Amino acid sequence: MNLIRDGKGRGYVVGVNADNRLLASCVVLSHEFYHSDKDESLYSIQFEHQQTQSGGTEIVGYITNTGDNPLAFGRLWFTTQDSTAVTWKLHVAPTGMSGGADVDPLNMNTGSANTLSGTVKHNNNAASAITVTSVGTNWFTLNQLNRGTYDIDFNGGFLLAKNKTLMVLVAGAVNGAKSRIAFELWVEDGHE
């Protein structure tokens, strides 16, 4: 008889039903819980934007990973507050970035003093505009047709490697359109 051991010197017989399926009671830790509780490395970043050119594509902000481990992106929330179409674009490998206002990523574990190893800049329009030589390659596009929020879960499948940059661009149909994007991300340490 095969036994599954609990690592504490006790053995337990495995139950199998008539369909040859393992009977188990278990606890599953989500990426989010694990990285917030165990690694203290779950972060939230939010960018807000107000369109200055009707129909023009504008830079919202960017995230550059300066740490040794990749940044894994979980959920992204795309929101527009106006009844107008908005096109979101996520680009990788932009070059020649300058300007922008610093953004401090929020550690979702309020008991942790850990900070994200990276550069996060928000385009503050005239006050501190981001300029670039190239916006890089389009990686993801979302067309949002009206007011509301889209919740996209990448499940940690998008990894931003060391010294790589993710840039956010938006094109609102109407001047003054207000939009927001929020990121949930963690430092991927390979311990899962």
C-alpha positions in Angstrom: 0.0 0.0 0.0 1.3 3.5 -0.9 1.2 6.2 1.7 1.4 9.9 1.5 3.5 11.2 4.4 3.0 14.6 6.0 6.7 15.2 6.6 6.3 14.8 10.3 6.7 11.0 10.5 3.1 10.1 10.2 1.6 8.3 7.2 -1.9 8.7 5.9 -3.7 6.4 3.4 -4.9 8.2 0.3 -8.6 8.0 -0.6 -9.6 7.3 -4.2 -13.2 7.3 -5.4 -14.8 5.0 -8.0 -13.7 7.3 -10.8 -10.1 6.8 -9.7 -9.9 10.4 -8.4 -7.9 11.4 -5.4 -10.0 12.5 -2.4 -8.3 15.4 -0.7 -9.0 18.4 1.5 -6.4 21.1 0.9 -5.7 24.7 1.2 -4.5 26.6 -1.9 -2.5 29.7 -1.6 -3.0 32.3 -4.3 0.0 34.1 -5.8 -1.3 37.3 -4.2 -1.5 35.8 -0.7 1.8 34.1 -0.9 3.7 37.1 -2.1 2.0 39.5 0.3 2.2 37.3 3.4 5.3 35.2 2.9 7.6 37.3 0.7 6.1 40.7 1.6 6.6 41.6 -2.1 3.1 42.2 -3.5 2.7 45.8 -4.8 0.0 48.0 -6.3 0.7 50.8 -8.7 -1.9 53.3 -10.0 -1.7 55.8 -12.8 -4.4 58.5 -13.4 -4.6 60.4 -16.7 -6.6 63.2 -18.2 -6.6 63.3 -22.0 -5.0 66.5 -23.5 -5.5 65.8 -27.2 -8.7 64.5 -28.6 -7.9 61.1 -30.2 -4.2 61.4 -29.7 -2.1 58.7 -28.1 -0.5 59.9 -24.8 2.0 58.5 -22.4 0.5 57.7 -19.0 3.6 56.3 -17.3 6.2 53.5 -17.1 7.7 50.9 -14.9 11.3 49.8 -15.1 12.5 46.8 -13.2 15.9 47.5 -11.6 15.9 44.5 -9.3 17.6 41.2 -9.9 14.4 39.1 -10.1 11.6 39.5 -12.7 8.4 41.4 -11.8 5.3 39.3 -12.4 2.1 41.0 -13.3 -1.1 39.6 -11.9 -4.2 41.7 -12.3 -4.6 45.0 -14.2 -7.6 47.3 -13.9 -8.5 49.7 -16.7 -11.0 52.4 -15.9 -12.5 55.3 -17.7 -14.8 57.8 -15.9 -16.4 59.3 -19.0 -18.8 57.9 -21.6 -16.2 57.9 -24.3 -14.0 55.3 -26.1 -10.5 54.8 -24.8 -7.7 52.6 -26.2 -5.1 51.4 -23.8 -1.7 50.2 -25.0 1.0 48.4 -23.0 4.4 48.7 -24.7 7.7 47.0 -23.9 11.2 48.2 -24.6 10.7 51.9 -24.9 13.9 54.0 -25.2 15.1 57.4 -24.2 12.7 58.1 -21.4 13.0 61.3 -19.4 10.8 63.4 -17.2 7.8 62.2 -15.3 6.8 62.3 -11.6 8.0 59.6 -9.3 5.4 57.1 -8.1 5.9 55.0 -4.9 4.4 51.5 -5.4 2.3 50.5 -2.4 3.3 47.3 -0.6 0.1 45.4 0.0 1.5 44.0 3.3 1.1 47.1 5.5 3.4 45.5 8.1 6.3 45.3 5.6 9.0 47.9 5.0 10.0 46.2 1.7 10.1 48.5 -1.4 10.0 47.7 -5.0 13.3 47.8 -6.9 12.4 49.8 -9.9 11.7 53.1 -11.4 8.0 54.1 -11.7 7.1 57.4 -13.4 3.8 59.0 -14.0 3.2 61.5 -16.8 2.1 64.6 -15.0 1.3 66.4 -18.3 2.7 69.9 -18.3 4.2 69.8 -14.7 6.5 66.9 -15.5 5.9 65.4 -18.9 7.5 62.1 -20.0 9.3 62.2 -23.2 10.7 59.3 -25.1 12.8 58.5 -28.2 10.7 55.5 -29.0 7.6 54.0 -27.3 8.8 50.5 -28.0 6.8 47.5 -29.2 3.0 47.2 -28.6 2.5 44.1 -26.3 -1.2 44.4 -25.3 -4.1 46.6 -26.5 -7.5 47.0 -24.9 -10.3 49.0 -26.5 -12.7 50.3 -23.8 -15.9 51.5 -25.5 -17.6 53.3 -22.6 -17.4 54.2 -18.9 -16.5 51.3 -16.7 -13.7 49.0 -15.5 -12.0 46.1 -17.2 -10.2 43.6 -14.9 -7.6 41.6 -16.8 -5.8 38.8 -14.9 -2.4 37.8 -16.3 -1.9 35.4 -13.4 1.8 36.3 -13.2 2.3 35.2 -16.8 3.8 38.5 -17.9 7.3 38.9 -16.5 9.3 42.1 -16.7 12.9 41.1 -16.6 15.8 43.1 -15.0 16.4 46.5 -16.7 13.3 46.1 -18.9 10.5 48.7 -19.1 6.7 48.5 -19.5 5.1 51.7 -20.8 1.4 52.6 -20.6 -0.2 54.7 -23.3 -3.8 55.7 -23.7 -5.8 57.3 -26.5 -9.1 59.0 -25.5 -11.6 60.1 -28.0 -12.4 63.3 -26.2 -10.2 66.0 -24.7 -10.4 65.9 -20.9 -11.4 62.3 -20.7 -10.3 60.8 -17.4 -8.9 57.3 -17.1 -7.0 55.2 -14.6 -5.0 52.0 -14.7 -4.0 50.0 -11.6 -1.4 47.2 -11.5 -1.0 44.3 -9.1 2.5 42.9 -9.3 5.1 40.9 -7.3 8.7 40.1 -7.3 9.1 36.6 -8.7 11.5 34.7 -6.6 10.9 31.1 -7.8 9.9 29.8 -4.4 6.3 28.8 -5.2 
